[in-house]
Amino acid sequence: MIPLAESATDPSLAHAFERSLEGIRESVALFLPEAVLTGAICLLIVLDLLMPKRQSRFLMFVALAAVVGAGALIFFMRSTINQPLFNGLIVIDTFASFLHIVLLLGAAIVIALSYVYRDFENRRMGEYYAIMLASLLGMFLMASANDLLMFVIGVELVSIPSYILVVYTKEDRAATEAGLKYVLYGSFASGVMIYGLSLLYGLTGSTNLADVSRFIVGNLDSFTVAVASLMAFAGFAFKISAVPFHWWAPDVYQGAPTPITAFLAVASKAAGFALLIRFLDAAVAGAGESAFHWLNAIAVFAALTMTVGNLAALWQENMKRLLAYSSIAHAGYMLMGLVAIGSSSAAMGGHQVVAFYLVAYLFMTLGAFVCVVAVYNLTGVESMSGYRGLGRRSPMLAFSMTIFLVSLIGLPPTAGFAGKFQLFAAAINSGYLWLAVIGGINTAISCYYYLRVMKVMYLDEPAVEPSSPAFVLDAQGLRWFAGVLVAAVLLVGIMVDLVARVTQHLIIVTG
Amino acid sequence: MDFLLSFLIFGPLLFAAIALFARNDASAKGICTVGSLLVFLATIPLAWNYSSEESTLRGTFWAQEDALLDRLDDAAARRYVDLAAGILHGRSSGAEGDPGGRWNTAEDVRSLVKERSAIELFPDSADAEARRNALLATIAAIEEDDPDRAATARAKADVAAESGDQAKAERLRHRAEMVLRTSGVWLDEGAEAILISDRTYNDQSLSSLPATPAARQAEISRRQAFVEICELRKAASLDLAKRLKFVTRVPWIKTFGVYYFVGIDGLSLPLIFLSTLLVFLCLVYSWHIEKAPKGYYILFLVLETGLVGVFCALDMFLFYVFWEVVLLPGYFLIGIWGGPRRTYAAIKFFIYTLAGSVLMLLAMLALYFNATPTSFNMLALLHDAPTMSLAFQGWVFAALFIAFAIKVPVFPFHTWLPDAHVQAPTAFSVMLAGVMLKMGGYGFFRLAYPLCPDAALSDSITLPLFDWVLPFGVPALVGGLGLINIIYGALVAMAQTDFKSLVAYSSVSHMGFILLGLASYTHAAFEGAALQMFNHGVSSAMMFFVVGVIYDRAHHRDLNAFGGIGLQMPWYTGVAMIAFFSSLGLPGLNGFIGEVLIFLGAFQSSILPKWMVFTAVLGLLFGSAYILWTIRRVFLGELGNDKYRSFSDLEARETIALVPLAIMCIVIGVYPKVIIDVMDATMVSILEMSSKTFGG
C-alpha cells in the first residue's frame, strides 16, 4: 500500500506509483477477453429487463457470442504470450490461455445445453446467463491468478454466482436444499482457505505468488508453512471436490439443474485445478528432492479421492449422483497426475498431463450430461430406470452415452484413454508406481458402475411396451448435440497429437 | 502387399460402417458376411507369400548352420572371447586410471554400444543425425587417444616391473596390447559379444579371469557357448526383426513416439488366419439370429478388427489399444444375445479382462520409461531387454503374466470362462475359445517371455515385502499352473452335465498344455505350444459349433438327456467325431501333433521338474475319458427322446461353418509341415531372445 499523501512528497514513491499506473495501462489491452465477458454481463442484465420473459431465452445467443468472441480474442491475442499483468496480480501464460479456452468451450456447451433444458422453459433467462458469465469470469481469474488476493477474489467470484445458479429453479425443494448445502460448505472452505493464505501472507509479507513461492521453497519442512498450505488446499480441494472436501458434491450435483451440474463438474473443477496447479507449481517446482513430503501428500489425497469416489458410485441409482461420484473419482485421477508437478520430463509434467485430461474430461463429462438432459427432457426421470431399454428406444443417444461411458472408464480409442494413459505415465515416471497401481484397481472398480449404465441401456428390457407410441424416444437436436461431442471424444482419442502437441508446450510463469 | 495387412485390420471396420447404413437387416448381414469373406480371402496371399519365403529360408538356414558349426574351431571362439574381454578390460581402468580420465568404466563402453543401437533403431528420429555425429566424434577421439593410452600403460608396466611387481606389470602390458588390438574394431565386432556376455558375466568376471589354468580354461570354454550364438545369430540372422514381413510403420502420436507399427511373423500369421476364417464362419453360422441381427454382425466385425490388430501390432501402445477394442464387442455379444444369466457373465468377463489389461498398461508404461530413448516399439524393447535388471524384469513379468493369464485363462483366474462360454451365443463362444483365449498365449510368446527372459527362467522366487524365498522357480510355477489347468480342467469337465460347460472346461484343460510348453522353454515345446494354440482354435471352435447345432434343435444342453443322435444325424455325427477326436489327441488329427511336440520338449527340458511332465500325461487320459463318455452319452445308444426323431441333419449354413475346420484338422494332422514351416524360425528366434538356454 502506498499512502497517497506521502507519495506526493517522496519522489521515489511517486515514481513507483507512476510505474504501477503505467503497468496497469499496458495490461488493459491484454485484458480484453475478460473485458468482453464483463461487457456481456452488463449487456445481458440490461437486455433482460427490456425483453419479454418468453423471449429472454434467446439471450443465449448474446452469451454464446460473448464466449466465442472472448475465445477468438484469446486465440489471436494471447496464445503465445507469457507475462504478468497488472503488476503481477495476474499472469497470462500459455497454461492460462489454454485453460481459458477449455473454460470457454465448457461454458459454450453448457450455455447451449441450458437453452434446451426442460426446466428452464418459461423462465427469465437473461440474468441466468449473466450470472453464469460472472462465474466464468471468476474462473478466468482463477486460471491466471498470480497473487494470493487474486486467489481469493477468483474463488469468491466463482462461488457466489454458483450458489445462485444451483437454486435457479427455486421452487424445486431439492435444488434449494442443495443450494443451502453448497453455500455452507463453500463458505466454510473459502474461510479456511483465506485463513491459510493470510498465514502465508503473514509469513512472507507479500501476497505476490513469486515471493510466496521463494519463501515456501526455502521452508518446505516448516510446520507453519505446511499448515498454511494445507488450509489453502482445503479451498482448492473444495472446488475440485477432492476427498475429504467432497461431501457437498453428490447432493449439489443431484439437486442442481442439470446444465449447472455440468458447469460445476467441468468448468468449476477445471478452474480449481488451475489454481491448485499454480499454487503447487510455485511451492514445489523449484524445490527438487525436498518437496518429497508434499508430493506424497498429494498422492495420498489422490488415492483417497479416487477410491472413495469409485466405491460410492457403485450403488447409485440416480444418474446425476452417479456422475457426481464419478467426477470425484476423476478428480482423484487428475490429482494422481499432479505428483509429476515438479518433474523435469518434457512431455509428462504434472500440469501438462492434467491440462490434457481436462480436455478429455470436458468432452466426455459434458457428453454424459447432454445425454442425461436428453433423457430427462423426454421422460422427466433422472434415475437409472429412465435409461431402461434406451438402446432400442433411441439408438443414437444410447450409442453416444456408451462412447462417453467408455471414455470415462478409460478405454481406447477415446479421449478418456489418451488422458488417463498420460496420468498413469506421469505418476510412474515420477516414481509413484504404487499410486498408479491404486489407479489401476480403481479403473477396474469403476468399470462396474459405468457398465451398469450400459447394461440398463442395452441389456434390460424397456420399461414401456415396444408397441406403445411412447416407446421411441426422439431426442431430436440433442442427439446431434451428443453426436458432436462423440466426435470430439473420438477425435481427441485417436488424433492425440492434436491436443497433446499443445499441452506439451504449456508453461507456467510466475511473475 | 503391405497394405493388405492394414486392410485385414481396418477392412472389417469399413464394412461395419457400411453395414451401419444398410437399409434393412438382411442387407446388413449380407454386407458383413461378404466383408468378412473378403478379409479372409485377403489373408490367403499373405499366408502363401510368407510360408513360401519362409520354407526356402529355412532350408538355407540349416545348411548354413551346419557349415558354421564345422567352421567354429577353438581359434575363432577364442578370438571372440578375447575381443570381448579385451574391450572391457583394455578400456576399463579401475584404480590405475588412464590418460584424460574420460574413459573410465566398462559401463561407458556399453552405453556407447547402446547409443549406437538406439540410433540404428530410430534412424528417422529428429536428432538422429546429430547424435550419430556426436557418437562418431566420441569414438574417433577415443581411438585417436589409443596409442597414448597404450604407451602410458606400457610405461607404467615398466615401472611396475622395475619395482618387482611382475603380476601388475603383466596386467598392464596386457591392457596396452588390448587397447591397440581392439582399436578401430571394438565397437563393431565387439558390440554383440559384449551385449551377450553381459547377460551372465558382469565386467568383473570378464576383466579378471580366474587365476588357475584349469579354471581359466573352464571359463573360456563356457564362454565359447556365447560365442557360438554370436556367430550363429550374425550369420543366419535369426533376429525376430528379420522374421517380420509386410511391415508398415507410420507415426501416430508423435508426442509420445507411438507408431502405427504392424507386421506379421510365424507366430501371428496362423492366428490371424484363424481369426479371419472363424469370423467368416461365425457370421455364416449366425444367419438365423433374429434379435437385432444388424448390431450382432457389426459387433463381430469390430471384434475382428481388434483381434487381427492384436496379432499384428508391433508397437506396445497399439497392441494395448487393439487389446481393449476386443473387450466391448465381447461384452455386448454376451450381454445382449446370451443365455439367461448373460448380464452376470458379461460383466464378469469385462471386469476380469479389464483388471488384467490395466496391469498390462502399468507394465507397458514401466517398459516405456525404462527404454532409452523412451519407446513403445516392441523390437526396441526386446533389444533393450538384456540390460534390464532382474528385479525390474520380475515386476514386469509378474504384471504381464497375470494380464495374459486372465485371458488364457490360467487357474485361479479361470472362473470367468465357464460363465462366459455357457451364456454366450454359439458364435461368440466359438470366437472366444477359438481366438480370444489365444490372445493370452500370444502375449506370453510375444511379450512376457522375450521381454523378461531372466525373470521367466529364474530358479527362485522372492516375494517382495516379506522377503520370502519360495522353494521353486518361475518355470516350475508356470509349469505347475499349467499342470493344474490340465488336470483340474479335465476333472471338472468330466463332472459337467451341461454340454457347453463341458467344452468350456476342456478348453481350460487344453490351454494348460500351452503353459507347460512355455515353461519347458525348449525348441520342440515352444513349437508345440504355438501349434497347440492353432489346433485348439480349430478343434474347440468346431466343438462349440457342434454344441450349437444340437442346442438349436433340442433347446437344451443336458448331456444325460441326449442319446442316439448318431443314427438320426449321421453327417453331423461324422463331423463331430473329427472335432472330438482332434481334441482328444488322436494320431492323424491335428491335436496329436501339438501335444506330442509339447511332451517331447517338456521331457527334454532341464528346467521343468520331470514329475510334472509325467503327471501332465495323465491329463491326456482324463481327456479321453470325458470325451469318450460324452460321445457315448450324446451320439450312441438308444434315442434319448422321441422328439429327437424330427431332427434334421446339418443345414447349409452349419455345413459351411463346420466342414472347412474339419478339413483343416485332417490336413494338419497328416501333414503338419504346412504350418510348422511357417512357425519354426520365429519360434527359434523367440527362444533365442534369452541366451541363457544356450549357456546353461
Interface residues (C-beta under 8 A of the other chain):
Chain A: A347 R392 V406 I409 L411 P412 P413 F417 F421 F424 A425 I428 N429 L433 A436 V437 G440 I441 T443 A444 C447 Y448 L451 R452 M454 K455 Y458 L459 V496 D497 A500 R501 Q504
Chain B: W252 I253 K254 T255 F256 V258 A292 Y320 V321 E324 V325 L327 L328 Y331 F332 G335 I336 R342 T343 A346 I347 F350 I351 L354 A355 V358 L359 L361 L362 L365 A366 Y368 F369
